[in-house]
């Protein structure tokens, strides 16, 4: 089996010149790459007895978080774009490169005192996951770890998450 980084397709100058786009779909399209990604992220979650639930963000956080939750026999909590969840929600606005967005989770998704691992495919600027951590805490949960498949270290996303235990499987030094 190849190294996980070898499964990630890099597309230069997308979506604009100077950007090296790290494409996760090439990992998903290969059975060995997918297995290696899930297994590697699951390892980064730590001892399954140290947390109660997995939280994943729409949509690639679902792709990776759901099989991890299933394999570890943990509940899976969805964080979705505004207006997609049917019950009463809490929401958080966060900054994008050119504007803002809003994400939501059900008010009853996290119980006070629950220990949470957040899973997503990529940390860039950290804004999305910073918003997720605030919602988890608003509901009384404790974020014990955040796990990413890939990290773009040059965008300094860890800085927004510095008070948390952040793990990434693959780290790219650039943007």
PyMOL CGO cylinders between C-alpha atoms (Angstrom):
from pymol import cmd
from pymol.cgo import CYLINDER

trace = [
    CYLINDER, 0.00, 0.00, 0.00, 1.21, 3.49, -0.84, 0.3, 1, 1, 1, 1, 1, 1,
    CYLINDER, 1.21, 3.49, -0.84, 1.74, 6.35, 1.61, 0.3, 1, 1, 1, 1, 1, 1,
    CYLINDER, 1.74, 6.35, 1.61, -1.53, 8.26, 2.10, 0.3, 1, 1, 1, 1, 1, 1,
    CYLINDER, -1.53, 8.26, 2.10, -0.07, 11.44, 0.61, 0.3, 1, 1, 1, 1, 1, 1,
    CYLINDER, -0.07, 11.44, 0.61, 0.39, 9.56, -2.67, 0.3, 1, 1, 1, 1, 1, 1,
    CYLINDER, 0.39, 9.56, -2.67, -3.39, 9.13, -2.97, 0.3, 1, 1, 1, 1, 1, 1,
    CYLINDER, -3.39, 9.13, -2.97, -4.03, 12.89, -2.81, 0.3, 1, 1, 1, 1, 1, 1,
    CYLINDER, -4.03, 12.89, -2.81, -4.18, 14.52, -6.24, 0.3, 1, 1, 1, 1, 1, 1,
    CYLINDER, -4.18, 14.52, -6.24, -2.66, 18.01, -6.35, 0.3, 1, 1, 1, 1, 1, 1,
    CYLINDER, -2.66, 18.01, -6.35, -4.05, 20.45, -8.90, 0.3, 1, 1, 1, 1, 1, 1,
    CYLINDER, -4.05, 20.45, -8.90, -1.83, 23.50, -9.46, 0.3, 1, 1, 1, 1, 1, 1,
    CYLINDER, -1.83, 23.50, -9.46, -3.36, 26.96, -9.86, 0.3, 1, 1, 1, 1, 1, 1,
    CYLINDER, -3.36, 26.96, -9.86, -6.88, 25.96, -8.78, 0.3, 1, 1, 1, 1, 1, 1,
    CYLINDER, -6.88, 25.96, -8.78, -9.08, 27.85, -8.07, 0.3, 1, 1, 1, 1, 1, 1,
    CYLINDER, -9.08, 27.85, -8.07, -6.63, 30.67, -8.82, 0.3, 1, 1, 1, 1, 1, 1,
    CYLINDER, -6.63, 30.67, -8.82, -2.95, 31.05, -9.73, 0.3, 1, 1, 1, 1, 1, 1,
    CYLINDER, -2.95, 31.05, -9.73, -0.52, 30.13, -6.98, 0.3, 1, 1, 1, 1, 1, 1,
    CYLINDER, -0.52, 30.13, -6.98, -2.92, 27.77, -5.17, 0.3, 1, 1, 1, 1, 1, 1,
    CYLINDER, -2.92, 27.77, -5.17, -2.05, 24.07, -4.94, 0.3, 1, 1, 1, 1, 1, 1,
    CYLINDER, -2.05, 24.07, -4.94, -5.47, 22.42, -4.57, 0.3, 1, 1, 1, 1, 1, 1,
    CYLINDER, -5.47, 22.42, -4.57, -5.33, 19.18, -2.54, 0.3, 1, 1, 1, 1, 1, 1,
    CYLINDER, -5.33, 19.18, -2.54, -8.12, 16.98, -3.93, 0.3, 1, 1, 1, 1, 1, 1,
    CYLINDER, -8.12, 16.98, -3.93, -9.60, 14.51, -1.45, 0.3, 1, 1, 1, 1, 1, 1,
    CYLINDER, -9.60, 14.51, -1.45, -11.75, 12.82, -4.12, 0.3, 1, 1, 1, 1, 1, 1,
    CYLINDER, -11.75, 12.82, -4.12, -8.74, 10.90, -5.38, 0.3, 1, 1, 1, 1, 1, 1,
    CYLINDER, -8.74, 10.90, -5.38, -8.41, 9.34, -1.91, 0.3, 1, 1, 1, 1, 1, 1,
    CYLINDER, -8.41, 9.34, -1.91, -12.10, 8.39, -1.85, 0.3, 1, 1, 1, 1, 1, 1,
    CYLINDER, -12.10, 8.39, -1.85, -11.97, 6.85, -5.33, 0.3, 1, 1, 1, 1, 1, 1,
    CYLINDER, -11.97, 6.85, -5.33, -9.33, 4.31, -4.34, 0.3, 1, 1, 1, 1, 1, 1,
    CYLINDER, -9.33, 4.31, -4.34, -10.33, 1.50, -1.95, 0.3, 1, 1, 1, 1, 1, 1,
    CYLINDER, -10.33, 1.50, -1.95, -6.84, 1.30, -0.43, 0.3, 1, 1, 1, 1, 1, 1,
    CYLINDER, -6.84, 1.30, -0.43, -6.60, 5.09, -0.09, 0.3, 1, 1, 1, 1, 1, 1,
    CYLINDER, -6.60, 5.09, -0.09, -10.03, 5.30, 1.53, 0.3, 1, 1, 1, 1, 1, 1,
    CYLINDER, -10.03, 5.30, 1.53, -9.24, 2.52, 4.01, 0.3, 1, 1, 1, 1, 1, 1,
    CYLINDER, -9.24, 2.52, 4.01, -5.89, 4.08, 4.86, 0.3, 1, 1, 1, 1, 1, 1,
    CYLINDER, -5.89, 4.08, 4.86, -7.49, 7.51, 5.36, 0.3, 1, 1, 1, 1, 1, 1,
    CYLINDER, -7.49, 7.51, 5.36, -10.25, 6.21, 7.65, 0.3, 1, 1, 1, 1, 1, 1,
    CYLINDER, -10.25, 6.21, 7.65, -7.88, 3.98, 9.63, 0.3, 1, 1, 1, 1, 1, 1,
    CYLINDER, -7.88, 3.98, 9.63, -5.32, 6.78, 10.02, 0.3, 1, 1, 1, 1, 1, 1,
    CYLINDER, -5.32, 6.78, 10.02, -7.92, 9.30, 11.17, 0.3, 1, 1, 1, 1, 1, 1,
    CYLINDER, -7.92, 9.30, 11.17, -9.45, 6.76, 13.54, 0.3, 1, 1, 1, 1, 1, 1,
    CYLINDER, -9.45, 6.76, 13.54, -6.02, 6.25, 15.15, 0.3, 1, 1, 1, 1, 1, 1,
    CYLINDER, -6.02, 6.25, 15.15, -5.68, 10.04, 15.59, 0.3, 1, 1, 1, 1, 1, 1,
    CYLINDER, -5.68, 10.04, 15.59, -8.98, 10.09, 17.53, 0.3, 1, 1, 1, 1, 1, 1,
    CYLINDER, -8.98, 10.09, 17.53, -7.21, 8.38, 20.42, 0.3, 1, 1, 1, 1, 1, 1,
    CYLINDER, -7.21, 8.38, 20.42, -8.58, 5.99, 23.00, 0.3, 1, 1, 1, 1, 1, 1,
    CYLINDER, -8.58, 5.99, 23.00, -12.30, 5.41, 22.27, 0.3, 1, 1, 1, 1, 1, 1,
    CYLINDER, -12.30, 5.41, 22.27, -12.97, 5.50, 26.02, 0.3, 1, 1, 1, 1, 1, 1,
    CYLINDER, -12.97, 5.50, 26.02, -11.71, 9.11, 26.12, 0.3, 1, 1, 1, 1, 1, 1,
    CYLINDER, -11.71, 9.11, 26.12, -14.66, 10.52, 24.15, 0.3, 1, 1, 1, 1, 1, 1,
    CYLINDER, -14.66, 10.52, 24.15, -18.40, 10.03, 23.76, 0.3, 1, 1, 1, 1, 1, 1,
    CYLINDER, -18.40, 10.03, 23.76, -19.39, 11.32, 20.31, 0.3, 1, 1, 1, 1, 1, 1,
    CYLINDER, -19.39, 11.32, 20.31, -17.99, 12.19, 16.89, 0.3, 1, 1, 1, 1, 1, 1,
    CYLINDER, -17.99, 12.19, 16.89, -19.04, 15.48, 15.26, 0.3, 1, 1, 1, 1, 1, 1,
    CYLINDER, -19.04, 15.48, 15.26, -18.60, 16.00, 11.51, 0.3, 1, 1, 1, 1, 1, 1,
    CYLINDER, -18.60, 16.00, 11.51, -19.17, 18.99, 9.28, 0.3, 1, 1, 1, 1, 1, 1,
    CYLINDER, -19.17, 18.99, 9.28, -21.06, 18.99, 6.01, 0.3, 1, 1, 1, 1, 1, 1,
    CYLINDER, -21.06, 18.99, 6.01, -20.08, 17.41, 3.76, 0.3, 1, 1, 1, 1, 1, 1,
    CYLINDER, -20.08, 17.41, 3.76, -16.65, 15.81, 3.84, 0.3, 1, 1, 1, 1, 1, 1,
    CYLINDER, -16.65, 15.81, 3.84, -16.70, 15.67, 7.62, 0.3, 1, 1, 1, 1, 1, 1,
    CYLINDER, -16.70, 15.67, 7.62, -19.63, 13.30, 7.10, 0.3, 1, 1, 1, 1, 1, 1,
    CYLINDER, -19.63, 13.30, 7.10, -17.63, 11.20, 4.65, 0.3, 1, 1, 1, 1, 1, 1,
    CYLINDER, -17.63, 11.20, 4.65, -14.84, 10.60, 7.17, 0.3, 1, 1, 1, 1, 1, 1,
    CYLINDER, -14.84, 10.60, 7.17, -16.65, 11.01, 10.49, 0.3, 1, 1, 1, 1, 1, 1,
    CYLINDER, -16.65, 11.01, 10.49, -19.47, 8.55, 9.87, 0.3, 1, 1, 1, 1, 1, 1,
    CYLINDER, -19.47, 8.55, 9.87, -17.29, 5.46, 9.23, 0.3, 1, 1, 1, 1, 1, 1,
    CYLINDER, -17.29, 5.46, 9.23, -15.09, 6.38, 12.19, 0.3, 1, 1, 1, 1, 1, 1,
    CYLINDER, -15.09, 6.38, 12.19, -18.15, 6.67, 14.45, 0.3, 1, 1, 1, 1, 1, 1,
    CYLINDER, -18.15, 6.67, 14.45, -19.49, 3.38, 13.11, 0.3, 1, 1, 1, 1, 1, 1,
    CYLINDER, -19.49, 3.38, 13.11, -16.18, 1.55, 13.61, 0.3, 1, 1, 1, 1, 1, 1,
    CYLINDER, -16.18, 1.55, 13.61, -15.80, 2.89, 17.16, 0.3, 1, 1, 1, 1, 1, 1,
    CYLINDER, -15.80, 2.89, 17.16, -19.49, 2.39, 18.02, 0.3, 1, 1, 1, 1, 1, 1,
    CYLINDER, -19.49, 2.39, 18.02, -20.02, 6.09, 18.77, 0.3, 1, 1, 1, 1, 1, 1,
    CYLINDER, -20.02, 6.09, 18.77, -22.92, 8.41, 17.94, 0.3, 1, 1, 1, 1, 1, 1,
    CYLINDER, -22.92, 8.41, 17.94, -22.39, 10.74, 14.98, 0.3, 1, 1, 1, 1, 1, 1,
    CYLINDER, -22.39, 10.74, 14.98, -23.53, 14.37, 15.13, 0.3, 1, 1, 1, 1, 1, 1,
    CYLINDER, -23.53, 14.37, 15.13, -24.04, 16.36, 11.93, 0.3, 1, 1, 1, 1, 1, 1,
    CYLINDER, -24.04, 16.36, 11.93, -23.14, 20.03, 11.56, 0.3, 1, 1, 1, 1, 1, 1,
    CYLINDER, -23.14, 20.03, 11.56, -24.92, 21.35, 8.49, 0.3, 1, 1, 1, 1, 1, 1,
    CYLINDER, -24.92, 21.35, 8.49, -25.34, 24.47, 6.43, 0.3, 1, 1, 1, 1, 1, 1,
    CYLINDER, -25.34, 24.47, 6.43, -28.06, 26.83, 7.63, 0.3, 1, 1, 1, 1, 1, 1,
    CYLINDER, -28.06, 26.83, 7.63, -31.61, 25.63, 7.03, 0.3, 1, 1, 1, 1, 1, 1,
    CYLINDER, -31.61, 25.63, 7.03, -30.85, 21.93, 6.45, 0.3, 1, 1, 1, 1, 1, 1,
    CYLINDER, -30.85, 21.93, 6.45, -31.66, 20.48, 9.89, 0.3, 1, 1, 1, 1, 1, 1,
    CYLINDER, -31.66, 20.48, 9.89, -35.33, 19.80, 10.75, 0.3, 1, 1, 1, 1, 1, 1,
    CYLINDER, -35.33, 19.80, 10.75, -35.41, 20.35, 14.54, 0.3, 1, 1, 1, 1, 1, 1,
    CYLINDER, -35.41, 20.35, 14.54, -34.53, 23.28, 16.77, 0.3, 1, 1, 1, 1, 1, 1,
    CYLINDER, -34.53, 23.28, 16.77, -30.93, 24.35, 16.14, 0.3, 1, 1, 1, 1, 1, 1,
    CYLINDER, -30.93, 24.35, 16.14, -28.15, 26.58, 17.34, 0.3, 1, 1, 1, 1, 1, 1,
    CYLINDER, -28.15, 26.58, 17.34, -26.05, 28.36, 14.74, 0.3, 1, 1, 1, 1, 1, 1,
    CYLINDER, -26.05, 28.36, 14.74, -22.75, 30.13, 14.30, 0.3, 1, 1, 1, 1, 1, 1,
    CYLINDER, -22.75, 30.13, 14.30, -21.54, 32.48, 11.60, 0.3, 1, 1, 1, 1, 1, 1,
    CYLINDER, -21.54, 32.48, 11.60, -17.93, 32.25, 10.44, 0.3, 1, 1, 1, 1, 1, 1,
    CYLINDER, -17.93, 32.25, 10.44, -15.70, 33.98, 7.93, 0.3, 1, 1, 1, 1, 1, 1,
    CYLINDER, -15.70, 33.98, 7.93, -14.95, 32.67, 4.47, 0.3, 1, 1, 1, 1, 1, 1,
    CYLINDER, -14.95, 32.67, 4.47, -12.30, 33.99, 2.13, 0.3, 1, 1, 1, 1, 1, 1,
    CYLINDER, -12.30, 33.99, 2.13, -14.88, 36.32, 0.53, 0.3, 1, 1, 1, 1, 1, 1,
    CYLINDER, -14.88, 36.32, 0.53, -17.78, 36.70, 2.96, 0.3, 1, 1, 1, 1, 1, 1,
    CYLINDER, -17.78, 36.70, 2.96, -19.42, 34.66, 5.70, 0.3, 1, 1, 1, 1, 1, 1,
    CYLINDER, -19.42, 34.66, 5.70, -21.40, 31.45, 6.10, 0.3, 1, 1, 1, 1, 1, 1,
    CYLINDER, -21.40, 31.45, 6.10, -23.61, 29.95, 8.81, 0.3, 1, 1, 1, 1, 1, 1,
    CYLINDER, -23.61, 29.95, 8.81, -23.59, 26.40, 10.16, 0.3, 1, 1, 1, 1, 1, 1,
    CYLINDER, -23.59, 26.40, 10.16, -26.06, 24.74, 12.51, 0.3, 1, 1, 1, 1, 1, 1,
    CYLINDER, -26.06, 24.74, 12.51, -26.49, 21.73, 14.74, 0.3, 1, 1, 1, 1, 1, 1,
    CYLINDER, -26.49, 21.73, 14.74, -29.49, 20.40, 16.64, 0.3, 1, 1, 1, 1, 1, 1,
    CYLINDER, -29.49, 20.40, 16.64, -29.91, 21.85, 20.13, 0.3, 1, 1, 1, 1, 1, 1,
    CYLINDER, -29.91, 21.85, 20.13, -30.21, 18.35, 21.56, 0.3, 1, 1, 1, 1, 1, 1,
    CYLINDER, -30.21, 18.35, 21.56, -27.19, 16.93, 19.66, 0.3, 1, 1, 1, 1, 1, 1,
    CYLINDER, -27.19, 16.93, 19.66, -24.71, 17.31, 22.53, 0.3, 1, 1, 1, 1, 1, 1,
    CYLINDER, -24.71, 17.31, 22.53, -25.53, 16.73, 26.18, 0.3, 1, 1, 1, 1, 1, 1,
    CYLINDER, -25.53, 16.73, 26.18, -23.73, 18.69, 28.91, 0.3, 1, 1, 1, 1, 1, 1,
    CYLINDER, -23.73, 18.69, 28.91, -20.48, 17.00, 29.84, 0.3, 1, 1, 1, 1, 1, 1,
    CYLINDER, -20.48, 17.00, 29.84, -20.16, 14.91, 26.68, 0.3, 1, 1, 1, 1, 1, 1,
    CYLINDER, -20.16, 14.91, 26.68, -16.62, 14.59, 25.37, 0.3, 1, 1, 1, 1, 1, 1,
    CYLINDER, -16.62, 14.59, 25.37, -16.42, 15.34, 21.65, 0.3, 1, 1, 1, 1, 1, 1,
    CYLINDER, -16.42, 15.34, 21.65, -14.05, 14.54, 18.80, 0.3, 1, 1, 1, 1, 1, 1,
    CYLINDER, -14.05, 14.54, 18.80, -14.57, 16.75, 15.73, 0.3, 1, 1, 1, 1, 1, 1,
    CYLINDER, -14.57, 16.75, 15.73, -13.64, 15.25, 12.35, 0.3, 1, 1, 1, 1, 1, 1,
    CYLINDER, -13.64, 15.25, 12.35, -13.18, 17.01, 9.00, 0.3, 1, 1, 1, 1, 1, 1,
    CYLINDER, -13.18, 17.01, 9.00, -11.22, 16.52, 5.82, 0.3, 1, 1, 1, 1, 1, 1,
    CYLINDER, -11.22, 16.52, 5.82, -9.13, 19.69, 5.80, 0.3, 1, 1, 1, 1, 1, 1,
    CYLINDER, -9.13, 19.69, 5.80, -7.93, 22.51, 8.02, 0.3, 1, 1, 1, 1, 1, 1,
    CYLINDER, -7.93, 22.51, 8.02, -7.11, 25.66, 6.11, 0.3, 1, 1, 1, 1, 1, 1,
    CYLINDER, -7.11, 25.66, 6.11, -7.92, 28.89, 7.96, 0.3, 1, 1, 1, 1, 1, 1,
    CYLINDER, -7.92, 28.89, 7.96, -9.74, 27.07, 10.77, 0.3, 1, 1, 1, 1, 1, 1,
    CYLINDER, -9.74, 27.07, 10.77, -12.89, 29.21, 10.69, 0.3, 1, 1, 1, 1, 1, 1,
    CYLINDER, -12.89, 29.21, 10.69, -15.41, 26.42, 10.17, 0.3, 1, 1, 1, 1, 1, 1,
    CYLINDER, -15.41, 26.42, 10.17, -14.10, 24.23, 12.96, 0.3, 1, 1, 1, 1, 1, 1,
    CYLINDER, -14.10, 24.23, 12.96, -13.68, 27.18, 15.29, 0.3, 1, 1, 1, 1, 1, 1,
    CYLINDER, -13.68, 27.18, 15.29, -17.43, 27.79, 14.83, 0.3, 1, 1, 1, 1, 1, 1,
    CYLINDER, -17.43, 27.79, 14.83, -18.15, 24.10, 15.52, 0.3, 1, 1, 1, 1, 1, 1,
    CYLINDER, -18.15, 24.10, 15.52, -16.13, 24.17, 18.76, 0.3, 1, 1, 1, 1, 1, 1,
    CYLINDER, -16.13, 24.17, 18.76, -18.13, 27.17, 19.97, 0.3, 1, 1, 1, 1, 1, 1,
    CYLINDER, -18.13, 27.17, 19.97, -21.43, 25.39, 19.28, 0.3, 1, 1, 1, 1, 1, 1,
    CYLINDER, -21.43, 25.39, 19.28, -20.29, 22.22, 21.08, 0.3, 1, 1, 1, 1, 1, 1,
    CYLINDER, -20.29, 22.22, 21.08, -19.27, 24.32, 24.08, 0.3, 1, 1, 1, 1, 1, 1,
    CYLINDER, -19.27, 24.32, 24.08, -22.50, 26.32, 23.99, 0.3, 1, 1, 1, 1, 1, 1,
    CYLINDER, -22.50, 26.32, 23.99, -24.37, 23.02, 24.42, 0.3, 1, 1, 1, 1, 1, 1,
    CYLINDER, -24.37, 23.02, 24.42, -22.12, 22.05, 27.36, 0.3, 1, 1, 1, 1, 1, 1,
    CYLINDER, -22.12, 22.05, 27.36, -19.86, 19.61, 25.52, 0.3, 1, 1, 1, 1, 1, 1,
    CYLINDER, -19.86, 19.61, 25.52, -16.09, 19.43, 25.81, 0.3, 1, 1, 1, 1, 1, 1,
    CYLINDER, -16.09, 19.43, 25.81, -13.96, 19.20, 22.67, 0.3, 1, 1, 1, 1, 1, 1,
    CYLINDER, -13.96, 19.20, 22.67, -11.24, 16.68, 23.51, 0.3, 1, 1, 1, 1, 1, 1,
    CYLINDER, -11.24, 16.68, 23.51, -9.69, 16.41, 20.05, 0.3, 1, 1, 1, 1, 1, 1,
    CYLINDER, -9.69, 16.41, 20.05, -10.03, 17.67, 16.47, 0.3, 1, 1, 1, 1, 1, 1,
    CYLINDER, -10.03, 17.67, 16.47, -8.89, 15.37, 13.66, 0.3, 1, 1, 1, 1, 1, 1,
    CYLINDER, -8.89, 15.37, 13.66, -8.25, 16.34, 10.03, 0.3, 1, 1, 1, 1, 1, 1,
    CYLINDER, -8.25, 16.34, 10.03, -7.14, 14.24, 7.10, 0.3, 1, 1, 1, 1, 1, 1,
    CYLINDER, -7.14, 14.24, 7.10, -5.13, 17.15, 5.64, 0.3, 1, 1, 1, 1, 1, 1,
    CYLINDER, -5.13, 17.15, 5.64, -3.67, 20.38, 6.94, 0.3, 1, 1, 1, 1, 1, 1,
    CYLINDER, -3.67, 20.38, 6.94, -2.54, 23.41, 4.95, 0.3, 1, 1, 1, 1, 1, 1,
    CYLINDER, -2.54, 23.41, 4.95, -0.06, 24.72, 7.51, 0.3, 1, 1, 1, 1, 1, 1,
    CYLINDER, -0.06, 24.72, 7.51, 0.69, 27.89, 5.53, 0.3, 1, 1, 1, 1, 1, 1,
    CYLINDER, 0.69, 27.89, 5.53, -2.83, 29.19, 6.24, 0.3, 1, 1, 1, 1, 1, 1,
    CYLINDER, -2.83, 29.19, 6.24, -2.29, 29.05, 10.03, 0.3, 1, 1, 1, 1, 1, 1,
    CYLINDER, -2.29, 29.05, 10.03, -5.63, 27.42, 10.88, 0.3, 1, 1, 1, 1, 1, 1,
    CYLINDER, -5.63, 27.42, 10.88, -4.16, 25.87, 14.01, 0.3, 1, 1, 1, 1, 1, 1,
    CYLINDER, -4.16, 25.87, 14.01, -3.82, 29.35, 15.46, 0.3, 1, 1, 1, 1, 1, 1,
    CYLINDER, -3.82, 29.35, 15.46, -7.63, 29.66, 15.70, 0.3, 1, 1, 1, 1, 1, 1,
    CYLINDER, -7.63, 29.66, 15.70, -7.74, 26.24, 17.38, 0.3, 1, 1, 1, 1, 1, 1,
    CYLINDER, -7.74, 26.24, 17.38, -4.68, 26.62, 19.64, 0.3, 1, 1, 1, 1, 1, 1,
    CYLINDER, -4.68, 26.62, 19.64, -6.58, 25.79, 22.82, 0.3, 1, 1, 1, 1, 1, 1,
    CYLINDER, -6.58, 25.79, 22.82, -7.55, 22.38, 21.42, 0.3, 1, 1, 1, 1, 1, 1,
    CYLINDER, -7.55, 22.38, 21.42, -5.76, 19.10, 20.74, 0.3, 1, 1, 1, 1, 1, 1,
    CYLINDER, -5.76, 19.10, 20.74, -5.51, 19.17, 16.93, 0.3, 1, 1, 1, 1, 1, 1,
    CYLINDER, -5.51, 19.17, 16.93, -4.26, 16.23, 14.87, 0.3, 1, 1, 1, 1, 1, 1,
    CYLINDER, -4.26, 16.23, 14.87, -3.79, 15.92, 11.12, 0.3, 1, 1, 1, 1, 1, 1,
    CYLINDER, -3.79, 15.92, 11.12, -2.81, 12.85, 9.15, 0.3, 1, 1, 1, 1, 1, 1,
    CYLINDER, -2.81, 12.85, 9.15, -1.13, 14.76, 6.31, 0.3, 1, 1, 1, 1, 1, 1,
    CYLINDER, -1.13, 14.76, 6.31, 0.45, 18.20, 6.65, 0.3, 1, 1, 1, 1, 1, 1,
    CYLINDER, 0.45, 18.20, 6.65, 1.31, 20.39, 3.66, 0.3, 1, 1, 1, 1, 1, 1,
    CYLINDER, 1.31, 20.39, 3.66, 3.60, 23.30, 4.49, 0.3, 1, 1, 1, 1, 1, 1,
    CYLINDER, 3.60, 23.30, 4.49, 2.14, 25.67, 1.89, 0.3, 1, 1, 1, 1, 1, 1,
    CYLINDER, 2.14, 25.67, 1.89, -1.29, 27.09, 1.23, 0.3, 1, 1, 1, 1, 1, 1,
]
cmd.load_cgo(trace, "trace")
